[in-house]
Amino acid sequence: MKTKAAILRARNTAWSVEEIELDPPKAGEVLVKIVASGMCHSDEHLVTGDLAGATPEPPLLGGHEGAGIVMEVGAGVFSLVAGDHVVFGFIPACGRCPSCADGHSNLCDMGSLTATGMQISDGTARHHAADGSDLALGIGSLGTFAHHTVVHEASCIKIEKEIPLDKACLLGCGVVTGWGSAVYAADVQPGDTVAVVGCGGIGSNAIQGAKLAGARVVAAIDPVEFKREKAMEFGATHTHASIDDALAALPDTTWNRGFDKVIMTCGVGNGDVLGQAFWLGGKRSKIVVTNIHSTTEASIAIPAVFLTVFEKQLIGSLFGSANPRKDIPKLLELYTQGLLDLDGLVTKTYPIEGINEGYADMNSGKNIRGVLVYEH
């Protein structure tokens, strides 16, 4: 079938909206009509090349934060039928590998198969350019910057049909990643003091997670005033324009003890910034690194003596250390109960032709999350 998609033809170029040819699903795969896709900062890493070596080279289809309706299933698919509503998990979850069996499906072994950008079922392409050439898929082998896509069953989480898909799409990455960074990776406890460094799509949800977990102080740190204002709506108790400002305010926010939990959710990780943020943590604090650092960054500048004398912990977190099949439905339940704000995350919606405008708005600090909404 023919469908419309946004293709990255080369690094550091604009997305090109083109008609592509899509093959039907093979064994273990599903064809999905995508209704909406969040424009996560991680796809900007495909443009800049920050994830070179860990993701396929252009030309490729972008997008990994999406939701839609199953149109067709391939042979052997047992958990989905046509008409089901799904959210894509950008980490597939097979349910059988050691990580999945141990309750850490965010680290599923199938995730390594997505680095090629081909179908994780057999390593071949279902997406083709108008000239017939194969197109790789970006993060997660999903390709949600398209009106339709073919993905593996392991990447699909069935949800209730009453959930609006233009909000549910955010659960494919940003919401779960931020929320889980606070609730799971940082293990925020009632009464904790928490600092969130970077308050975009992921940081805003780390704030929501910390608030729901019972933190008494949630300090949002971001240079963009709009994001600091939104952070207060999501549950922050204090805001600071810089880490230096937050350090100066430690006597007021933490009684000069330092934060119990520090969560790094900047757009792009930086070793020097992490080293500075390390000073925000108090004794036995947890410093969670969720933002992605460039694959070319070989070292980080943290005061290592703190690891021993103050027992500070440096913790990495992928997908918020969450389990997509458990946590995506759970967070959607919290949304329906009014305990999780998804509506406020969506700053602006765009058609697929507006993808470059959406990323320009993100890079200029205008959006918490821009969402592509497709008309079929």
N, C-alpha and C positions, 0 to 999 in steps of 0.2 A: 504494500500500500504506500501511497505518498502522504507525507505529512510535513509540517513546518518545524524547523529547529534553528537554534542559535549555535553557530560553529565558530570556534577559535581557530583561525587559519595559521597564525604564527604568534609567537610570544610578543607581548607588548603592542598588540593591535586590537582594534575594536572587534566585538562580536558581530558575525555576519549572519543575518537571518535568511535562510535559504530553504527551498523545498528539498527534501531528502526521500530516499526510498527505504522502506522498513520491511524486513522479512517477517514472516509469521513466526510465532514462538516454536521452539523445538522442545525436546523432552526436558521437563523440569522448569520451563519458562512460562511467563505470562505476558500477554499484550495488554497494556494499560493506557486508557485515555486519560491524560494528565489534565487536571482541572486548575491546579495552582502550584507554583514553585517559589519558595523563598530565595532571595538573592543573598546567600551567605558569603561572608568575606573569604571563606576557604576557596571559592571559585575564582576570586581575584588572584590567589596564589598561582593558579594555573596560567593566568595572564602574565604575571611578573616572573614566573619561573622559580619561585621560592621553594616549590616542592619537586624540583627537577630530580629525576632519578627514582622518586617514589610514586610518580604519576606518569601517564603516557605523554608522549610528545604530540604537539599539533600535527595535522588537523584533528580536532576532537569536538565532541559535544559536551557542553558543560551542564551543571546542575546536579544537585544531590539532595535537595530538601524539597520533596514534592509529595503530592497526594492526588489520587485519581480513582478511576473506576475500571475494574477488570473487564476487558472485552472478550478475551479468548485465552484459554489455557492449553499448554502443550501436554504431551503424553506424560503420565506419571504424576502430574500435579494433584495433590490430594487435599490441600488445606484451603484452596480457593476455587470459586466458580465464577462464571461470567455474571456481572452485576454487583459483585462485592466491592465495597469501598476499602481502599488501602492507603496507608502511609508507607513510604519507603524508609527503611533504615539504612543509613549510608554505610553501616557495617553489616554485611549479611550475617545471619545467625543460623547455623546448620542444626544446632541442638545436639550434636553428636561428638564433636571434637573435645579434647580435654578442657579447653577454656570454657566452652558452653556447659559441659557437664559439671564444671566447678562453679557455675554461677557467674561467669565473666564472659558473657557472649559478646560484649563489646570488643573482645580480643579474639573472636572466632577465627579459626585457621583459614576459613574461606576468604577473609579479608586480604590475605596476601595475593590472592588471585586477581584482585581488582586493579593491581598496579599496571597490568598490561593494557587495560581499557577494553579488552575483549570480553565476550560472554564467559562468565565463570563456570558454565556448564561444560563447554568444549573448547574454549580459547579462540573461537571464530567470531566474526562480526555479523550483526543483524542490521546495522545502520550503514547506509551507503549514500555518498554524495550523488548529485545528478549525473555525473560522468561515470558512475558505477564503482568508484573507488571506495574502499572500506573507510569508515570513520570510527575512531576510538571513542570511548566514553570516559569522561573525567573521573572525579572522585566517586568511588563506590561502584563504578560500572553501572550507572543509573541513567544519566542523560535526561534530567528533568527539565532542561531548557528546550522543550519540544512539546508539541501537542500530543504526541503518542511516543511510547517507548516499549521496548521488550527487555525484561529483566528476569533474573532468577527468582523462583518462588521464595528462596531464603531471604530475599531482600524486602519482602512485602509483609506488612503487619495489618491484618484485617481489623477494621474499626466499625463502630455503629454508623448506620447510614444517616442518622439525625445530626451528626457532627458536621458543621460547615467545613468543606475541604479547603477553602482559602485560609482557614485558621489552622486546621489539622496539619497542613503541610509543614508548619513550623516545628512540629514534633520530630521531623525527620533528622534534624540536626540541632539547631540553636537552642531550642527550649530545653530538651533533655540534657544537652551538653552543659548548659549553664546551671540548670537546677541540680543535676547530678554532681557537678563540681562542688557545690555547697553541701548537699545532703549526703552524698556518698564519699567522694574523694576527701573533702575537708572534714566530713563527719561533724558538721555544726551541731552543737548541743544547746538546749535551752540556757539562756544567760550568757552565751558566748559573745565576744566582740569580733567582728568580721570586717575586713577591708576587701573591696573588689576593685581591681585596677583595670580600667577599661570598661565602659558601660554601653556597649553596642548591643547587638542581638544576643550574644552569649552572656555578657556581663549583666544585662538587665534581668536575665533569668537566674543567674547566680544570686542576685539580690532577692528575687522572689523566693528562691529556695532557702536562703538563709533566714528570711523572715518567717516562712512557714515552719522552719525547724526550731524557731524560738529564740533567735539571736536578739540580744538586748541592744546592741549597737551594730549598725550596718553602714559603713562609710564607703561611699561611692567616689572613685577618683577618676576624673576624666577632664581633659582640657576644654571640651566643648560644652558650653553653657546649656544648650538644648538637652544634651544627654544627662547632664546633672539634674536638670529640672525633671526630666522623665524618671530618673532614678528615684526621686522622692515619691513619685506616684507608685512605683513598684515596691516600695517598702524601705528605702534607705532612710536612715536617721540623720546622717551627716553627709555633706558633699565637699570635695576638695578639687581644685583645678590641677594639682600636681602632687607627686609623691612628697616633695619637699614641704608643701602646705600640710599634708597629712601628718608628716613627721613632727612638724611644729605644733600640731594640735593634739598630740598623744596625751598630754596631761589632762585634757578635757574629755577625749573620747575613750581612753583606756585607763585613766588614772595613772598614767605614765608606766603602765605595765607592758605595753605593746599589745598588738592584736593577737587573739587566740588563733585566728585563721586569716590567711591572706590568699586571695584567689586571683591569679593572673589571667585576664581575659582581654588583653589588648588585641588590636587588629593584626599586628605582626609582632611576634616575640622578639625580644632583644636582650642579649646577655647582660649588658650594662644596666638596663632598666630593671631586670630581675635582681641583679646585685643590689641596686638601690632599694628595691621593694623588700628585700630580705631583712632590712633594718626595721621594717614595720612590725615584724613578728616579735612576740614576747617569748618568755621561756616555754619550752615544749610546744611551741606554735607549729602549725602545719602551713607550709607555703605550697600551694597547688598550682601547677603550671598546666593550663588548659590551652592557651593560645599557641599557635603553631610558629615555631622558629624555622628559619630558612635551613634547608638541608646543607647549605654551605657553611653554616655557623658551627665551628669546631669546638668552641669552648664558651663557658659562661663565667661571669665574674661575681661569684658570691663569696662573702667572708666565711671561709670553711671552718674557722675556729668555732663559729656559733653552732655548728652541727654537734660538736662535742660538749662544749662548756654550758650551752643553754638547751641542749637536746632539741634543737630545731630540726624539723623534718621537711625535706624537699620531695614533693610527690607529683608525679606525672599523671595526667588523666585524659583518656580518650573517650569521647562520647559521654563525658561526665561519669565514667566508671559505672554506667547504667546498663541494664539489660533491655534491649528494644522491645521484645515481646511482652515483657512485664510492665515496663515503665511507660511506654507510649500510651497504652490503654489507661493506665492509672492516672497519668497526668491529664488525659482528656476527661476523665471522671472529675478530677479537681476543677477543671475548666467549667464543666456543666454545673458544678456546685458553687461556682463563684469564688473559688479559693485560688485560682490561677488565672492571671490576666493574659489572654492571648490577643484580644481585640486591641489593647493599647500598644502592643508590639508593632502592629502594622501601621507604619507611618504613611505609606502611599502604595497604591497598586498601579501596575503598568501592563500593557499588552506586550506580547513577545517582541514586537518591533521597538519597544521602549527600553530594552535591556541595557543599552549603553547609557541612556539617561539615568536609569536606576542605579547603576554602579557609579556614575559620576556623583549622584546625590549621596550615596554611601560614603564615598571618599571625601566629600566635602563636609561630612558630619550632619547632613540634613535628615538622615533616616536612622531609626532604630532597626527596622527591617522593611525593606521594599519587597513586594510580592508580585510576581508575574501571574496574572489571571488570564486564562485562555478562553476564548470564545470558539466553540465548535459549530 
